[in-house]
Structure formats: structure tokens, C-alpha cells
Amino acid sequence: MLFFIKQHEPELKGFSDKNLWRMKQFYETYRSSERLSALTRELSWTNNVLIFSRTKTIEARASWSVEFLSRGS
């Protein structure tokens, strides 16, 4: 996918192999939870990466998402 993007849209940034892996991980983490999916849309990409890389359960992810949002992060 990375090579396809670089070949067809060379001006696009942010599609490194590491970021593509994180995007896949993000999708797999949140695809089954409508509530978390809605919360993640309100958070920055950085905060989302922090949450899904450092938590293991849906409950913890929801708690941290709400915490970040309440702080205005």
C-alpha cells in the first residue's frame, strides 16, 4: 500500500510504513465498539495512538478517552 500511495499520490504525507501499521491497528482496535468509535473522532491522532497503544481493555480505552476529552486534549 505504501508504494501505491507514493507512486500515485507522491505529495501526500504521513503514510510511512509505521503510520500505516498504526492506522490498521487503530481500525482493528475500534471497529467493534460504536461508543469508542464516536469518542475517538473527537481526539487527536496522537491521543488516540497513546490510548490504544497503552491500554488493553475496552473499558480502559473508554475511560482514557473521556479523560482526554474532559481535559480538552
C-alpha positions as CSV (number, residue, x, y, z in Angstrom):
1,M,0.0,0.0,0.0
2,L,2.8,2.4,0.9
3,F,4.4,2.0,-2.6
4,F,1.0,2.5,-4.3
5,I,0.4,5.8,-2.3
6,K,3.9,7.1,-3.1
7,Q,3.6,6.2,-6.7
8,H,0.1,7.6,-7.3
9,E,0.0,10.5,-4.7
10,P,3.6,11.5,-4.1
11,E,2.6,14.8,-2.4
12,L,0.7,13.1,0.4
13,K,2.5,13.0,3.7
14,G,2.0,10.8,6.8
15,F,1.8,7.4,5.1
16,S,5.0,5.8,6.3
17,D,5.0,2.1,7.0
18,K,4.9,2.8,10.7
19,N,1.8,5.1,10.3
20,L,0.1,2.6,8.0
21,W,0.6,-0.1,10.6
22,R,-0.8,2.2,13.3
23,M,-3.9,3.0,11.1
24,K,-4.5,-0.7,10.7
25,Q,-4.1,-1.2,14.5
26,F,-6.5,1.7,15.1
27,Y,-9.1,0.3,12.9
28,E,-8.9,-3.2,14.4
29,T,-9.0,-1.8,17.9
30,Y,-12.1,0.4,17.5
31,R,-14.2,-1.3,14.7
32,S,-16.3,-3.3,17.1
33,S,-17.2,-0.5,19.6
34,E,-19.6,2.2,18.4
35,R,-19.2,4.2,21.6
36,L,-15.4,4.2,21.4
37,S,-15.5,4.9,17.7
38,A,-17.6,8.1,18.4
39,L,-15.2,9.2,21.2
40,T,-12.1,8.7,19.0
41,R,-13.4,11.1,16.4
42,E,-13.1,13.9,19.0
43,L,-9.5,13.1,19.9
44,S,-6.3,14.0,18.1
45,W,-4.4,11.2,16.3
46,T,-1.6,11.5,18.9
47,N,-4.0,11.0,21.8
48,N,-5.7,8.0,20.0
49,V,-2.3,6.4,19.4
50,L,-1.4,6.9,23.1
51,I,-4.6,5.3,24.3
52,F,-4.7,2.3,22.0
53,S,-1.1,1.5,22.4
54,R,-1.0,1.7,26.2
55,T,-4.3,0.1,27.2
56,K,-5.6,-3.4,26.8
57,T,-9.3,-3.3,27.5
58,I,-12.3,-1.5,26.0
59,E,-13.1,-0.1,29.5
60,A,-9.7,1.4,29.9
61,R,-9.8,2.9,26.4
62,A,-13.2,4.4,27.1
63,S,-12.0,5.8,30.5
64,W,-8.9,7.4,29.0
65,S,-10.8,8.8,26.0
66,V,-13.2,10.5,28.4
67,E,-10.3,11.8,30.5
68,F,-8.6,13.3,27.5
69,L,-11.8,14.9,26.3
70,S,-12.6,16.4,29.7
71,R,-9.1,18.0,29.7
72,G,-9.7,19.4,26.3
73,S,-6.8,17.4,24.8
